[in-house]
Amino acid sequence: MIVKKADRKTLQASSTTIVYEYPFPDKDLSMAIITINGRYPDKGRTLNEKSKEIIYVISGSGKVLIEDEVFEVSEGDQVFVPNNVKFHYRDCKNMTVAVPTTPAFDPAQHKFVD
């Protein structure tokens, strides 16, 4: 199966973040390309109640803060985010990441927290 660029869904997640979702029919896996220039979310943190995420940095640089750990990332780096763990992106400079999730991403399980 292939999902063409023309078939992706574009979401302006915040003033600093654009998400490109690729709609696969598989409930066990999904994929998004995210561009961040600044901080995401704008305040607080986010968590995914069910899905695990891998953040692969395609280009740019920034920081991924997971609970109390700070990971400075740049092109070629990967960060694993377990499910139900608070995290956010900060100090991103034109950072583009590929984010596969398992099970497949569902907006209902994506929460914003303090």
Rosetta constraint file for C-alpha pairs under 8 A:
AtomPair CA 3 CA 7 HARMONIC 6.24 0.50
AtomPair CA 3 CA 8 HARMONIC 7.24 0.50
AtomPair CA 3 CA 22 HARMONIC 6.48 0.50
AtomPair CA 3 CA 23 HARMONIC 7.07 0.50
AtomPair CA 3 CA 24 HARMONIC 7.23 0.50
AtomPair CA 4 CA 8 HARMONIC 6.89 0.50
AtomPair CA 7 CA 22 HARMONIC 7.23 0.50
AtomPair CA 7 CA 23 HARMONIC 7.71 0.50
AtomPair CA 8 CA 20 HARMONIC 6.15 0.50
AtomPair CA 8 CA 21 HARMONIC 5.46 0.50
AtomPair CA 8 CA 22 HARMONIC 4.75 0.50
AtomPair CA 8 CA 23 HARMONIC 6.57 0.50
AtomPair CA 9 CA 20 HARMONIC 5.55 0.50
AtomPair CA 9 CA 21 HARMONIC 5.02 0.50
AtomPair CA 9 CA 22 HARMONIC 6.54 0.50
AtomPair CA 9 CA 23 HARMONIC 7.60 0.50
AtomPair CA 10 CA 18 HARMONIC 7.09 0.50
AtomPair CA 10 CA 19 HARMONIC 5.79 0.50
AtomPair CA 10 CA 20 HARMONIC 4.65 0.50
AtomPair CA 10 CA 21 HARMONIC 6.45 0.50
AtomPair CA 11 CA 18 HARMONIC 5.78 0.50
AtomPair CA 11 CA 19 HARMONIC 5.07 0.50
AtomPair CA 11 CA 20 HARMONIC 6.43 0.50
AtomPair CA 11 CA 21 HARMONIC 7.91 0.50
AtomPair CA 12 CA 17 HARMONIC 6.20 0.50
AtomPair CA 12 CA 18 HARMONIC 4.62 0.50
AtomPair CA 12 CA 19 HARMONIC 6.35 0.50
AtomPair CA 13 CA 17 HARMONIC 5.40 0.50
AtomPair CA 13 CA 18 HARMONIC 5.61 0.50
AtomPair CA 13 CA 19 HARMONIC 6.47 0.50
AtomPair CA 14 CA 18 HARMONIC 7.12 0.50
AtomPair CA 14 CA 40 HARMONIC 7.35 0.50
AtomPair CA 14 CA 41 HARMONIC 7.11 0.50
AtomPair CA 14 CA 42 HARMONIC 7.09 0.50
AtomPair CA 16 CA 36 HARMONIC 5.57 0.50
AtomPair CA 16 CA 37 HARMONIC 5.20 0.50
AtomPair CA 16 CA 38 HARMONIC 5.84 0.50
AtomPair CA 16 CA 39 HARMONIC 6.62 0.50
AtomPair CA 16 CA 40 HARMONIC 6.97 0.50
AtomPair CA 16 CA 42 HARMONIC 7.99 0.50
AtomPair CA 17 CA 34 HARMONIC 6.98 0.50
AtomPair CA 17 CA 35 HARMONIC 5.61 0.50
AtomPair CA 17 CA 36 HARMONIC 4.57 0.50
AtomPair CA 17 CA 37 HARMONIC 6.66 0.50
AtomPair CA 17 CA 40 HARMONIC 6.77 0.50
AtomPair CA 18 CA 34 HARMONIC 5.73 0.50
AtomPair CA 18 CA 35 HARMONIC 5.34 0.50
AtomPair CA 18 CA 36 HARMONIC 6.80 0.50
AtomPair CA 19 CA 32 HARMONIC 6.64 0.50
AtomPair CA 19 CA 33 HARMONIC 5.99 0.50
AtomPair CA 19 CA 34 HARMONIC 4.52 0.50
AtomPair CA 19 CA 35 HARMONIC 6.64 0.50
AtomPair CA 20 CA 32 HARMONIC 5.44 0.50
AtomPair CA 20 CA 33 HARMONIC 5.11 0.50
AtomPair CA 20 CA 34 HARMONIC 6.16 0.50
AtomPair CA 21 CA 31 HARMONIC 6.42 0.50
AtomPair CA 21 CA 32 HARMONIC 4.49 0.50
AtomPair CA 21 CA 33 HARMONIC 6.67 0.50
AtomPair CA 22 CA 30 HARMONIC 7.26 0.50
AtomPair CA 22 CA 31 HARMONIC 5.87 0.50
AtomPair CA 22 CA 32 HARMONIC 5.95 0.50
AtomPair CA 23 CA 30 HARMONIC 7.33 0.50
AtomPair CA 23 CA 31 HARMONIC 7.89 0.50
AtomPair CA 24 CA 29 HARMONIC 7.86 0.50
AtomPair CA 24 CA 30 HARMONIC 6.39 0.50
AtomPair CA 26 CA 30 HARMONIC 7.33 0.50
AtomPair CA 26 CA 104 HARMONIC 7.23 0.50
AtomPair CA 27 CA 103 HARMONIC 6.23 0.50
AtomPair CA 27 CA 104 HARMONIC 5.14 0.50
AtomPair CA 28 CA 102 HARMONIC 5.51 0.50
AtomPair CA 28 CA 103 HARMONIC 4.17 0.50
AtomPair CA 28 CA 104 HARMONIC 5.07 0.50
AtomPair CA 29 CA 100 HARMONIC 7.00 0.50
AtomPair CA 29 CA 101 HARMONIC 5.69 0.50
AtomPair CA 29 CA 102 HARMONIC 4.69 0.50
AtomPair CA 29 CA 103 HARMONIC 5.10 0.50
AtomPair CA 29 CA 104 HARMONIC 4.28 0.50
AtomPair CA 29 CA 105 HARMONIC 7.55 0.50
AtomPair CA 30 CA 100 HARMONIC 5.56 0.50
AtomPair CA 30 CA 101 HARMONIC 5.31 0.50
AtomPair CA 30 CA 102 HARMONIC 6.66 0.50
AtomPair CA 30 CA 103 HARMONIC 7.27 0.50
AtomPair CA 30 CA 104 HARMONIC 4.54 0.50
AtomPair CA 30 CA 105 HARMONIC 5.99 0.50
AtomPair CA 31 CA 98 HARMONIC 7.18 0.50
AtomPair CA 31 CA 99 HARMONIC 5.64 0.50
AtomPair CA 31 CA 100 HARMONIC 4.22 0.50
AtomPair CA 31 CA 101 HARMONIC 6.24 0.50
AtomPair CA 31 CA 104 HARMONIC 7.92 0.50
AtomPair CA 31 CA 105 HARMONIC 7.98 0.50
AtomPair CA 32 CA 98 HARMONIC 5.89 0.50
AtomPair CA 32 CA 99 HARMONIC 5.22 0.50
AtomPair CA 32 CA 100 HARMONIC 6.38 0.50
AtomPair CA 33 CA 96 HARMONIC 6.96 0.50
AtomPair CA 33 CA 97 HARMONIC 5.67 0.50
AtomPair CA 33 CA 98 HARMONIC 4.55 0.50
AtomPair CA 33 CA 99 HARMONIC 6.17 0.50
AtomPair CA 34 CA 96 HARMONIC 5.58 0.50
AtomPair CA 34 CA 97 HARMONIC 5.27 0.50
AtomPair CA 34 CA 98 HARMONIC 6.44 0.50
AtomPair CA 34 CA 99 HARMONIC 7.46 0.50
AtomPair CA 35 CA 94 HARMONIC 6.80 0.50
AtomPair CA 35 CA 95 HARMONIC 5.62 0.50
AtomPair CA 35 CA 96 HARMONIC 4.33 0.50
AtomPair CA 35 CA 97 HARMONIC 6.46 0.50
AtomPair CA 36 CA 40 HARMONIC 7.21 0.50
AtomPair CA 36 CA 92 HARMONIC 6.06 0.50
AtomPair CA 36 CA 93 HARMONIC 7.25 0.50
AtomPair CA 36 CA 94 HARMONIC 5.94 0.50
AtomPair CA 36 CA 95 HARMONIC 5.26 0.50
AtomPair CA 36 CA 96 HARMONIC 6.43 0.50
AtomPair CA 37 CA 91 HARMONIC 7.59 0.50
AtomPair CA 37 CA 92 HARMONIC 5.03 0.50
AtomPair CA 37 CA 93 HARMONIC 5.13 0.50
AtomPair CA 37 CA 94 HARMONIC 4.82 0.50
AtomPair CA 37 CA 95 HARMONIC 6.31 0.50
AtomPair CA 38 CA 89 HARMONIC 7.89 0.50
AtomPair CA 38 CA 90 HARMONIC 6.00 0.50
AtomPair CA 38 CA 91 HARMONIC 5.14 0.50
AtomPair CA 38 CA 92 HARMONIC 4.68 0.50
AtomPair CA 38 CA 93 HARMONIC 6.47 0.50
AtomPair CA 38 CA 94 HARMONIC 7.99 0.50
AtomPair CA 39 CA 88 HARMONIC 7.59 0.50
AtomPair CA 39 CA 89 HARMONIC 5.39 0.50
AtomPair CA 39 CA 90 HARMONIC 4.34 0.50
AtomPair CA 39 CA 91 HARMONIC 6.05 0.50
AtomPair CA 39 CA 92 HARMONIC 6.44 0.50
AtomPair CA 40 CA 45 HARMONIC 7.89 0.50
AtomPair CA 40 CA 88 HARMONIC 5.85 0.50
AtomPair CA 40 CA 89 HARMONIC 5.06 0.50
AtomPair CA 40 CA 90 HARMONIC 6.57 0.50
AtomPair CA 41 CA 45 HARMONIC 6.23 0.50
AtomPair CA 41 CA 46 HARMONIC 7.00 0.50
AtomPair CA 41 CA 88 HARMONIC 6.35 0.50
AtomPair CA 41 CA 89 HARMONIC 7.15 0.50
AtomPair CA 41 CA 112 HARMONIC 7.88 0.50
AtomPair CA 43 CA 114 HARMONIC 7.75 0.50
AtomPair CA 44 CA 88 HARMONIC 7.69 0.50
AtomPair CA 44 CA 112 HARMONIC 7.00 0.50
AtomPair CA 44 CA 113 HARMONIC 5.76 0.50
AtomPair CA 44 CA 114 HARMONIC 4.42 0.50
AtomPair CA 45 CA 86 HARMONIC 5.88 0.50
AtomPair CA 45 CA 87 HARMONIC 5.31 0.50
AtomPair CA 45 CA 88 HARMONIC 5.13 0.50
AtomPair CA 45 CA 112 HARMONIC 5.77 0.50
AtomPair CA 45 CA 113 HARMONIC 5.22 0.50
AtomPair CA 45 CA 114 HARMONIC 5.86 0.50
AtomPair CA 46 CA 86 HARMONIC 5.50 0.50
AtomPair CA 46 CA 87 HARMONIC 5.49 0.50
AtomPair CA 46 CA 88 HARMONIC 6.17 0.50
AtomPair CA 46 CA 110 HARMONIC 7.10 0.50
AtomPair CA 46 CA 111 HARMONIC 5.53 0.50
AtomPair CA 46 CA 112 HARMONIC 4.38 0.50
AtomPair CA 46 CA 113 HARMONIC 5.69 0.50
AtomPair CA 47 CA 83 HARMONIC 7.18 0.50
AtomPair CA 47 CA 84 HARMONIC 5.62 0.50
AtomPair CA 47 CA 85 HARMONIC 5.49 0.50
AtomPair CA 47 CA 86 HARMONIC 4.81 0.50
AtomPair CA 47 CA 87 HARMONIC 6.28 0.50
AtomPair CA 47 CA 110 HARMONIC 5.90 0.50
AtomPair CA 47 CA 111 HARMONIC 5.38 0.50
AtomPair CA 47 CA 112 HARMONIC 6.58 0.50
AtomPair CA 47 CA 113 HARMONIC 7.47 0.50
AtomPair CA 48 CA 52 HARMONIC 7.42 0.50
AtomPair CA 48 CA 83 HARMONIC 5.48 0.50
AtomPair CA 48 CA 84 HARMONIC 5.34 0.50
AtomPair CA 48 CA 85 HARMONIC 7.06 0.50
AtomPair CA 48 CA 109 HARMONIC 5.60 0.50
AtomPair CA 48 CA 110 HARMONIC 4.61 0.50
AtomPair CA 48 CA 111 HARMONIC 6.31 0.50
AtomPair CA 49 CA 83 HARMONIC 5.61 0.50
AtomPair CA 49 CA 84 HARMONIC 4.41 0.50
AtomPair CA 49 CA 85 HARMONIC 7.80 0.50
AtomPair CA 49 CA 109 HARMONIC 5.17 0.50
AtomPair CA 49 CA 110 HARMONIC 6.47 0.50
AtomPair CA 49 CA 111 HARMONIC 7.47 0.50
AtomPair CA 50 CA 83 HARMONIC 5.38 0.50
AtomPair CA 50 CA 84 HARMONIC 6.56 0.50
AtomPair CA 50 CA 103 HARMONIC 7.15 0.50
AtomPair CA 50 CA 109 HARMONIC 6.40 0.50
AtomPair CA 51 CA 82 HARMONIC 7.48 0.50
AtomPair CA 51 CA 83 HARMONIC 5.13 0.50
AtomPair CA 51 CA 84 HARMONIC 7.92 0.50
AtomPair CA 51 CA 101 HARMONIC 5.84 0.50
AtomPair CA 51 CA 102 HARMONIC 5.07 0.50
AtomPair CA 51 CA 103 HARMONIC 5.19 0.50
AtomPair CA 51 CA 104 HARMONIC 6.84 0.50
AtomPair CA 51 CA 105 HARMONIC 6.50 0.50
AtomPair CA 52 CA 80 HARMONIC 7.67 0.50
AtomPair CA 52 CA 81 HARMONIC 5.91 0.50
AtomPair CA 52 CA 82 HARMONIC 4.74 0.50
AtomPair CA 52 CA 83 HARMONIC 4.62 0.50
AtomPair CA 52 CA 101 HARMONIC 5.51 0.50
AtomPair CA 52 CA 102 HARMONIC 5.43 0.50
AtomPair CA 52 CA 103 HARMONIC 7.21 0.50
AtomPair CA 53 CA 80 HARMONIC 6.01 0.50
AtomPair CA 53 CA 81 HARMONIC 5.06 0.50
AtomPair CA 53 CA 82 HARMONIC 6.48 0.50
AtomPair CA 53 CA 83 HARMONIC 7.39 0.50
AtomPair CA 53 CA 99 HARMONIC 6.32 0.50
AtomPair CA 53 CA 100 HARMONIC 5.92 0.50
AtomPair CA 53 CA 101 HARMONIC 4.57 0.50
AtomPair CA 53 CA 102 HARMONIC 6.81 0.50
AtomPair CA 54 CA 78 HARMONIC 6.73 0.50
AtomPair CA 54 CA 79 HARMONIC 5.75 0.50
AtomPair CA 54 CA 80 HARMONIC 4.64 0.50
AtomPair CA 54 CA 81 HARMONIC 6.13 0.50
AtomPair CA 54 CA 98 HARMONIC 7.93 0.50
AtomPair CA 54 CA 99 HARMONIC 5.48 0.50
AtomPair CA 54 CA 100 HARMONIC 5.77 0.50
AtomPair CA 54 CA 101 HARMONIC 6.68 0.50
AtomPair CA 55 CA 78 HARMONIC 5.39 0.50
AtomPair CA 55 CA 79 HARMONIC 5.06 0.50
AtomPair CA 55 CA 80 HARMONIC 6.35 0.50
AtomPair CA 55 CA 81 HARMONIC 7.64 0.50
AtomPair CA 55 CA 97 HARMONIC 6.20 0.50
AtomPair CA 55 CA 98 HARMONIC 6.02 0.50
AtomPair CA 55 CA 99 HARMONIC 4.91 0.50
AtomPair CA 55 CA 100 HARMONIC 7.39 0.50
AtomPair CA 56 CA 76 HARMONIC 6.69 0.50
AtomPair CA 56 CA 77 HARMONIC 5.90 0.50
AtomPair CA 56 CA 78 HARMONIC 4.43 0.50
AtomPair CA 56 CA 79 HARMONIC 6.68 0.50
AtomPair CA 56 CA 97 HARMONIC 5.30 0.50
AtomPair CA 56 CA 98 HARMONIC 5.15 0.50
AtomPair CA 56 CA 99 HARMONIC 6.38 0.50
AtomPair CA 57 CA 61 HARMONIC 7.63 0.50
AtomPair CA 57 CA 73 HARMONIC 7.20 0.50
AtomPair CA 57 CA 74 HARMONIC 6.03 0.50
AtomPair CA 57 CA 75 HARMONIC 4.97 0.50
AtomPair CA 57 CA 76 HARMONIC 5.43 0.50
AtomPair CA 57 CA 77 HARMONIC 5.51 0.50
AtomPair CA 57 CA 78 HARMONIC 6.36 0.50
AtomPair CA 57 CA 95 HARMONIC 7.14 0.50
AtomPair CA 57 CA 96 HARMONIC 6.09 0.50
AtomPair CA 57 CA 97 HARMONIC 4.42 0.50
AtomPair CA 57 CA 98 HARMONIC 6.54 0.50
AtomPair CA 58 CA 74 HARMONIC 7.98 0.50
AtomPair CA 58 CA 75 HARMONIC 5.28 0.50
AtomPair CA 58 CA 76 HARMONIC 6.16 0.50
AtomPair CA 58 CA 95 HARMONIC 7.52 0.50
AtomPair CA 58 CA 96 HARMONIC 5.44 0.50
AtomPair CA 58 CA 97 HARMONIC 5.24 0.50
AtomPair CA 58 CA 98 HARMONIC 6.77 0.50
AtomPair CA 59 CA 74 HARMONIC 6.70 0.50
AtomPair CA 59 CA 75 HARMONIC 4.70 0.50
AtomPair CA 59 CA 76 HARMONIC 7.65 0.50
AtomPair CA 59 CA 94 HARMONIC 7.46 0.50
AtomPair CA 59 CA 95 HARMONIC 5.50 0.50
AtomPair CA 59 CA 96 HARMONIC 5.25 0.50
AtomPair CA 59 CA 97 HARMONIC 7.12 0.50
AtomPair CA 60 CA 74 HARMONIC 5.82 0.50
AtomPair CA 60 CA 75 HARMONIC 6.07 0.50
AtomPair CA 60 CA 92 HARMONIC 7.43 0.50
AtomPair CA 60 CA 93 HARMONIC 5.67 0.50
AtomPair CA 60 CA 94 HARMONIC 5.15 0.50
AtomPair CA 60 CA 95 HARMONIC 4.00 0.50
AtomPair CA 60 CA 96 HARMONIC 6.35 0.50
AtomPair CA 61 CA 72 HARMONIC 7.60 0.50
AtomPair CA 61 CA 73 HARMONIC 5.54 0.50
AtomPair CA 61 CA 74 HARMONIC 4.18 0.50
AtomPair CA 61 CA 75 HARMONIC 6.73 0.50
AtomPair CA 61 CA 92 HARMONIC 5.64 0.50
AtomPair CA 61 CA 93 HARMONIC 5.44 0.50
AtomPair CA 61 CA 94 HARMONIC 7.02 0.50
AtomPair CA 61 CA 95 HARMONIC 5.28 0.50
AtomPair CA 62 CA 72 HARMONIC 5.92 0.50
AtomPair CA 62 CA 73 HARMONIC 5.51 0.50
AtomPair CA 62 CA 74 HARMONIC 6.62 0.50
AtomPair CA 62 CA 89 HARMONIC 7.20 0.50
AtomPair CA 62 CA 90 HARMONIC 6.14 0.50
AtomPair CA 62 CA 91 HARMONIC 5.09 0.50
AtomPair CA 62 CA 92 HARMONIC 3.88 0.50
AtomPair CA 62 CA 93 HARMONIC 6.07 0.50
AtomPair CA 62 CA 95 HARMONIC 6.75 0.50
AtomPair CA 63 CA 70 HARMONIC 6.58 0.50
AtomPair CA 63 CA 71 HARMONIC 5.45 0.50
AtomPair CA 63 CA 72 HARMONIC 4.47 0.50
AtomPair CA 63 CA 73 HARMONIC 5.78 0.50
AtomPair CA 63 CA 89 HARMONIC 5.68 0.50
AtomPair CA 63 CA 90 HARMONIC 5.14 0.50
AtomPair CA 63 CA 91 HARMONIC 6.07 0.50
AtomPair CA 63 CA 92 HARMONIC 6.51 0.50
AtomPair CA 64 CA 70 HARMONIC 5.98 0.50
AtomPair CA 64 CA 71 HARMONIC 5.17 0.50
AtomPair CA 64 CA 72 HARMONIC 6.57 0.50
AtomPair CA 64 CA 73 HARMONIC 7.27 0.50
AtomPair CA 64 CA 79 HARMONIC 7.98 0.50
AtomPair CA 64 CA 87 HARMONIC 7.11 0.50
AtomPair CA 64 CA 88 HARMONIC 5.91 0.50
AtomPair CA 64 CA 89 HARMONIC 4.66 0.50
AtomPair CA 64 CA 90 HARMONIC 6.45 0.50
AtomPair CA 65 CA 69 HARMONIC 5.61 0.50
AtomPair CA 65 CA 70 HARMONIC 4.51 0.50
AtomPair CA 65 CA 71 HARMONIC 6.18 0.50
AtomPair CA 65 CA 87 HARMONIC 5.33 0.50
AtomPair CA 65 CA 88 HARMONIC 5.39 0.50
AtomPair CA 65 CA 89 HARMONIC 6.25 0.50
AtomPair CA 65 CA 90 HARMONIC 7.55 0.50
AtomPair CA 66 CA 70 HARMONIC 6.54 0.50
AtomPair CA 66 CA 71 HARMONIC 7.97 0.50
AtomPair CA 66 CA 81 HARMONIC 7.28 0.50
AtomPair CA 66 CA 85 HARMONIC 7.13 0.50
AtomPair CA 66 CA 86 HARMONIC 6.01 0.50
AtomPair CA 66 CA 87 HARMONIC 4.32 0.50
AtomPair CA 66 CA 88 HARMONIC 6.82 0.50
AtomPair CA 67 CA 85 HARMONIC 6.76 0.50
AtomPair CA 67 CA 86 HARMONIC 5.42 0.50
AtomPair CA 67 CA 87 HARMONIC 5.91 0.50
AtomPair CA 71 CA 79 HARMONIC 7.92 0.50
AtomPair CA 73 CA 77 HARMONIC 5.88 0.50
AtomPair CA 73 CA 78 HARMONIC 7.72 0.50
AtomPair CA 74 CA 95 HARMONIC 7.97 0.50
AtomPair CA 81 CA 85 HARMONIC 7.13 0.50
AtomPair CA 81 CA 87 HARMONIC 8.00 0.50
AtomPair CA 86 CA 113 HARMONIC 7.64 0.50
AtomPair CA 101 CA 105 HARMONIC 6.14 0.50
AtomPair CA 105 CA 109 HARMONIC 7.76 0.50
AtomPair CA 106 CA 110 HARMONIC 6.98 0.50
